Each structure stands twice: as C-alpha cells, then as structure tokens.
C-alpha cells in the first residue's frame, strides 16, 4: 500500500495480536446501531498494551452518511487509548445496506466508486502524518451508550432466527457466521444466543431461506451489482437525500483536489 507492507487480520478469526510488531494499527468495522460491533470491542479489550505509544486509525462503513455515525467510534477510541494506541485518523465510507432496505444497484455503484477513489488519498494522509478527525457533537457518548442496547437486542432477536422450507442445508451460514452462532445439529440449523445481527447469514443466503426474527420486514437478501448499472434511485430516493448529496459532493471535491494512486500494494 503506497510502498508499505500491510498485514490484514480478520478479527473474527484472530484471538489477539502483538501490537509491538506494528508501526501503525488500523481498525475497520461496519457500524451497528451507531456503534462499533461488540465483536470489535471485545477484540481490542483482549489486546496486551503496547510498550510505546503508537498511532492508530479507524475506518468504518454505514449505509447512510449521517453525522450520528461519528459517535460509533467513541467507545473504541477510549479502549484503544488504554492499549497505547492513539487514534489520529478516522474515515467513514458509505456502503449499501444489508438490512433496513435495499439500495439500488446505481447507488451501490456510486458508493463503491467513491470509496475506491477516496481510499488511496486517505491512506496517504495517514502515511504523511496528516491528522483527520470526524466532527463531534454534544451528548455523543450518552447517545452511543443508549444505542448499545443493540448488543443485547441482537442476542435476543438472534435466537428467533429461523429457516423456511427453501433451505437446502448447504451450511454456508454456519461457515460465515462471525460469532459461531449458527450450528448444524442432526441435519437442522440452530441459532444460538450470540448473534450480533451482522446479517451476513440472511444477506448471503442463496435461497433467501433465513427469517430474521422481529426484523423480517427489514431483511435484505442478495449481493449488489457494483458494475455501472442504469436505472433510477428506486422507492427510497428521498431517504437521507440531503446527507447523501453532501457526502458525494465532499467526496468529489476531495478526489478532484488529489490525484494519488496506489503505486504498489503488498498485503500479507
């Protein structure tokens, strides 16, 4: 990445890492109810404190560009600080929903193209030591604390997941669940009490066979088409309309003022 070696670690498959092995540490996550997923916070808590202070950065994604998403990293940053990791940079990219409603392929394409162009620019900011912080607002920590009820809600609702008769028992959902909450017992799928409502299972089910409990009407199934599609913005074209306009406008201005491209990339 811009001439630097990068090691990508999947939190769900890694118990811990040695922070002293790295010059800079980044944490990336999808926003869950205006918070970092509980899985991410637990991982950071398991880390041993670095011997010396190190710079850190945060990358997060959500389906809408609301400022309320800025509070999602407050708890995470406080935990990282205890590990001698000081967050200097924070970036938020819009990516299409896998719950609530389905973005159109046109919107998904615009989000993906924007993120691809922003990422090398943001990487250079990190490497150049340019600090970038997202705007904070009053009572942010309190609001984030309230929304963390989603952690409990996920466990409560996750036990109510079911499969319908379209399920072919392929076991894909078992393999991709980040919390090992789904098991196959005597040929039947079982959903436990460790669900974090990431929606990976229901979104990626080839048969659209998983019912997601109390949020069934919000279910989104099937991968997006990130090619350049035609078509309008669909039935939700006015949802957060002003926020999306501002997000794409800010992004376009930043891209226009920077011409950085990846010169080399080495990911281990």
C-alpha positions as CSV (number, residue, x, y, z in Angstrom):
1,X,0.0,0.0,0.0
2,X,1.8,3.1,-1.3
3,X,5.1,1.3,-0.8
4,X,4.3,0.0,2.6
5,X,3.7,-3.6,3.8
6,X,0.3,-4.2,5.3
7,X,-1.0,-7.2,7.2
8,X,-4.8,-7.7,7.2
9,X,-6.2,-9.6,10.2
10,X,-9.7,-10.8,10.4
11,X,-10.9,-10.1,14.0
12,X,-13.4,-12.9,14.0
13,X,-10.6,-15.4,13.2
14,X,-7.9,-14.0,15.5
15,X,-7.8,-14.1,19.2
16,X,-5.2,-11.3,19.6
17,X,-2.1,-9.7,18.1
18,X,1.2,-8.4,19.4
19,X,0.9,-4.6,19.0
20,X,4.6,-4.2,19.3
21,X,5.0,-5.9,15.9
22,X,3.4,-3.0,14.1
23,X,4.3,0.7,13.4
24,X,0.6,1.7,13.0
25,X,-2.6,-0.1,13.7
26,X,-5.9,0.3,12.0
27,X,-9.3,-1.0,12.9
28,X,-12.1,-1.3,10.3
29,X,-15.7,-2.2,11.0
30,X,-19.3,-1.8,9.8
31,X,-21.4,0.5,12.0
32,X,-24.0,-1.4,14.1
33,X,-26.7,0.9,15.5
34,X,-24.3,3.9,15.6
35,X,-21.6,1.8,17.4
36,X,-18.7,-0.4,16.7
37,X,-19.8,-4.1,16.7
38,X,-19.4,-5.7,20.1
39,X,-17.0,-8.3,18.5
40,X,-14.6,-5.4,17.7
41,X,-14.7,-4.0,21.2
42,X,-14.1,-7.5,22.8
43,X,-11.1,-8.0,20.5
44,X,-9.5,-4.7,21.5
45,X,-10.0,-5.5,25.2
46,X,-8.1,-8.7,24.7
47,X,-5.0,-6.9,23.3
48,X,-1.9,-6.5,25.5
49,X,-0.9,-2.9,26.0
50,X,1.8,-1.7,23.6
51,X,5.1,-0.9,25.2
52,X,5.2,2.5,23.5
53,X,2.5,4.8,22.1
54,X,1.6,4.1,18.5
55,X,-0.6,5.9,16.0
56,X,-3.9,4.3,15.1
57,X,-6.6,4.9,12.6
58,X,-10.3,3.9,12.2
59,X,-12.2,3.0,9.1
60,X,-15.9,2.5,9.3
61,X,-18.8,2.0,6.9
62,X,-22.6,2.5,7.0
63,X,-25.5,2.7,4.7
64,X,-26.1,6.4,5.3
65,X,-23.8,9.5,5.8
66,X,-25.5,10.8,8.9
67,X,-23.2,12.7,11.4
68,X,-24.7,10.4,14.1
69,X,-22.4,7.7,12.8
70,X,-19.4,9.8,14.1
71,X,-20.3,8.6,17.7
72,X,-19.7,5.0,16.7
73,X,-16.0,5.1,17.5
74,X,-16.1,6.9,20.8
75,X,-16.0,3.7,23.0
76,X,-13.5,2.1,20.6
77,X,-11.1,5.1,20.8
78,X,-11.2,5.1,24.6
79,X,-10.3,1.3,24.6
80,X,-7.5,1.8,22.1
81,X,-6.0,4.6,24.2
82,X,-5.7,2.2,27.1
83,X,-3.6,0.0,24.9
84,X,-1.3,2.9,24.0
85,X,-3.0,3.3,20.6
86,X,-3.8,6.9,19.8
87,X,-6.3,7.5,17.0
88,X,-5.0,10.2,14.7
89,X,-7.2,9.5,11.7
90,X,-10.8,8.4,11.2
91,X,-12.7,7.8,7.9
92,X,-16.3,6.9,7.2
93,X,-17.4,5.5,3.8
94,X,-21.0,4.8,2.7
95,X,-21.7,1.3,1.5
96,X,-25.1,-0.2,0.7
97,X,-27.4,-1.6,3.4
98,X,-27.7,-5.3,4.2
99,X,-30.7,-4.5,6.4
100,X,-33.5,-1.9,6.5
101,X,-33.9,-1.6,2.8
102,X,-32.1,-2.4,-0.4
103,X,-30.2,0.4,-2.1
104,X,-30.4,0.4,-5.9
105,X,-27.5,-1.0,-7.8
106,X,-26.9,2.5,-9.2
107,X,-26.5,3.9,-5.6
108,X,-24.3,0.9,-4.7
109,X,-22.1,1.6,-7.7
110,X,-21.8,5.3,-6.8
111,X,-20.8,4.3,-3.2
112,X,-18.2,1.8,-4.3
113,X,-16.6,4.0,-6.9
114,X,-16.4,6.9,-4.4
115,X,-14.8,4.7,-1.7
116,X,-12.3,3.3,-4.2
117,X,-11.1,6.8,-5.2
118,X,-11.0,8.1,-1.6
119,X,-9.1,5.2,-0.1
120,X,-5.6,5.9,-1.7
121,X,-6.0,9.6,-0.8
122,X,-6.9,8.7,2.8
123,X,-4.0,6.2,3.0
124,X,-1.5,8.9,2.0
125,X,-2.9,11.2,4.7
126,X,-2.2,8.5,7.3
127,X,1.3,7.9,6.0
128,X,2.1,11.6,5.8
129,X,1.0,12.1,9.4
130,X,-1.9,14.4,8.5
131,X,-4.5,14.1,11.3
132,X,-8.1,13.7,10.2
133,X,-10.9,13.7,12.9
134,X,-14.6,13.4,12.4
135,X,-16.8,16.1,13.8
136,X,-18.1,15.5,17.4
137,X,-21.3,16.9,18.9
138,X,-22.8,17.2,22.4
139,X,-24.0,14.2,24.3
140,X,-22.4,11.9,21.8
141,X,-21.1,9.4,24.4
142,X,-24.5,9.2,26.0
143,X,-26.3,8.6,22.7
144,X,-23.8,5.9,21.8
145,X,-24.3,4.2,25.2
146,X,-28.1,4.2,24.6
147,X,-27.8,2.7,21.1
148,X,-25.6,-0.1,22.5
149,X,-28.8,-1.8,23.6
150,X,-28.4,-3.3,20.1
151,X,-25.8,-5.7,21.6
152,X,-28.5,-7.2,23.9
153,X,-31.1,-6.9,21.2
154,X,-29.0,-8.9,18.8
155,X,-28.7,-11.8,21.2
156,X,-32.4,-11.6,22.0
157,X,-33.6,-11.4,18.4
158,X,-30.9,-13.8,17.1
159,X,-32.5,-16.7,18.9
160,X,-35.6,-16.0,16.9
161,X,-33.9,-16.6,13.5
162,X,-35.4,-19.5,11.6
163,X,-35.1,-21.1,8.2
164,X,-38.1,-21.8,5.8
165,X,-38.6,-24.8,3.5
166,X,-36.4,-23.3,0.9
167,X,-33.3,-24.0,3.0
168,X,-31.1,-26.7,1.3
169,X,-28.9,-27.3,4.4
170,X,-25.8,-26.2,2.5
171,X,-24.2,-25.0,5.7
172,X,-22.9,-21.7,4.2
173,X,-24.4,-19.7,7.0
174,X,-22.6,-21.9,9.6
175,X,-19.3,-21.2,8.0
176,X,-19.6,-17.4,7.6
177,X,-21.2,-16.5,11.0
178,X,-18.5,-14.3,12.8
179,X,-19.7,-15.4,16.3
180,X,-20.2,-19.1,15.6
181,X,-23.8,-18.6,16.5
182,X,-25.2,-21.0,13.8
183,X,-24.8,-24.7,14.1
184,X,-26.0,-27.8,12.2
185,X,-27.4,-30.4,14.6
186,X,-28.9,-33.6,13.2
187,X,-29.3,-32.0,9.8
188,X,-31.1,-29.0,11.3
189,X,-29.9,-25.4,11.6
190,X,-29.8,-24.0,15.1
191,X,-29.5,-20.3,16.0
192,X,-27.9,-19.6,19.4
193,X,-27.7,-16.6,21.8
194,X,-24.5,-15.0,20.4
195,X,-26.0,-13.2,17.4
196,X,-24.6,-9.7,16.7
197,X,-27.1,-9.1,13.8
198,X,-24.5,-8.5,11.2
199,X,-27.0,-10.0,8.7
200,X,-24.2,-11.9,6.9
201,X,-26.2,-15.1,7.0
202,X,-29.5,-13.7,5.7
203,X,-27.9,-11.4,3.2
204,X,-25.7,-14.1,1.6
205,X,-28.2,-16.9,1.7
206,X,-28.5,-18.2,-1.9
207,X,-32.1,-19.4,-1.3
208,X,-33.3,-16.4,0.8
209,X,-34.3,-19.0,3.4
210,X,-33.4,-17.3,6.7
211,X,-36.1,-15.3,8.6
212,X,-34.5,-12.7,10.9
213,X,-37.0,-12.6,13.7
214,X,-38.5,-9.3,14.6
215,X,-36.7,-7.5,11.7
216,X,-38.0,-9.7,8.9
217,X,-39.6,-6.8,7.1
218,X,-36.2,-5.1,7.0
219,X,-34.4,-8.1,5.5
220,X,-32.2,-7.5,2.5
221,X,-31.1,-10.6,0.5
222,X,-28.6,-10.9,-2.3
223,X,-25.3,-9.3,-3.2
224,X,-25.3,-6.0,-5.0
225,X,-24.2,-5.3,-8.6
226,X,-21.2,-3.0,-8.4
227,X,-21.0,-2.6,-12.2
228,X,-22.2,0.6,-13.8
229,X,-26.0,0.0,-13.9
230,X,-28.7,2.1,-15.3
231,X,-32.0,3.0,-13.6
232,X,-33.3,5.5,-11.1
233,X,-32.9,5.6,-7.3
234,X,-35.9,3.5,-6.5
235,X,-38.6,3.9,-3.9
236,X,-36.2,5.3,-1.3
237,X,-34.7,8.0,-3.4
238,X,-35.7,10.7,-0.8
239,X,-34.2,8.8,2.2
240,X,-31.4,11.0,3.7
241,X,-31.3,12.8,0.4
242,X,-29.5,15.9,1.6
243,X,-27.0,13.9,3.5
244,X,-26.1,11.8,0.5
245,X,-25.8,14.9,-1.7
246,X,-23.4,16.4,0.8
247,X,-21.4,13.2,1.2
248,X,-20.9,12.8,-2.6
249,X,-20.1,16.4,-3.0
250,X,-17.5,16.5,-0.3
251,X,-16.0,13.3,-1.7
252,X,-15.9,14.6,-5.2
253,X,-14.1,17.8,-4.1
254,X,-11.5,15.8,-2.2
255,X,-10.9,13.4,-5.1
256,X,-10.7,16.3,-7.6
257,X,-8.0,18.0,-5.4
258,X,-5.9,14.8,-5.2
259,X,-4.5,12.6,-7.9
260,X,-3.0,9.9,-5.6
261,X,-3.0,6.4,-6.9
262,X,-1.6,3.2,-5.4
263,X,2.0,2.8,-6.7
264,X,2.4,-0.7,-5.2
265,X,0.4,-2.8,-2.8
266,X,1.6,-5.7,-0.7
267,X,-1.0,-7.4,1.6
268,X,0.0,-10.3,3.7
